[in-house]
Amino acid sequence: IKINGPDEITKISNNIITTSGNGLWINGGGFDIDYNIIDCDGLGMDILNLSDVTIYNNTMIGNGDNLAIMINDDSGVFIVNNIISNFETGINTQSIIQEIIFNNFWENEYDFAEGLTYPLIPLNIGIICCTNINGDPSDPYKNIFMDPLFFNTPVPFLNSLFNEDYHIPQNSPCVDAGDEDFTDANGSISDIGAYPAI
């Protein structure tokens, strides 16, 4: 999906994007990208040309050989409450990322591109030093690196290539592990990922 951005904030919400190619290509403008499933064999999100983007509560699944998020051209990006799983690389950037907080990185070869350091990404990101609100090991920004425990049961309306269920159960480490400034419909602290626990 290619979008040339408008000046005002636009929402890209509640989509299931399954493709053997790339997921989202954002060229300029302001976007809130939230509550999407992006299951792709290509680049998950390509953000460029001075885009102003908040990426929160998405579930992004790769094929093991691709890149989840690429940020270019002095774009301003916040990455919060996402599950990023099964990519060769989770995040690469040519721009300073303001925040990467309360995410779950799982089974990526590299959560952050090789050689990527401060100030492009926050200092000490990815270094386990702390615990989050659930007592699970985390980096200083409450990012965790644990199996989200997807149900992985067939979804009738998806074809066999992408026949996965990315809901999480109540015992997932993503439950109530998100940013405390967000709440789920039940009033609890937000879960990480596109779907709250069931």
Secondary structure, DSSP 8 states (H G I E B T S, - for coil): -EEE--SSEEEEES-EEEESS--EEEESSEEEEES-EEEESS-SEEEESS-EEEEES-EEE--SSSEEEEE-TT-EEEEES-EEES-SEEEEESS--SEEES-EEES-SEEE-TT--TTTS-TTTT---EE-TTS-EE-TT--B-S---------TTS-GGG-------TTSTTTT-S-TT-B-TTSSB--SSSS---
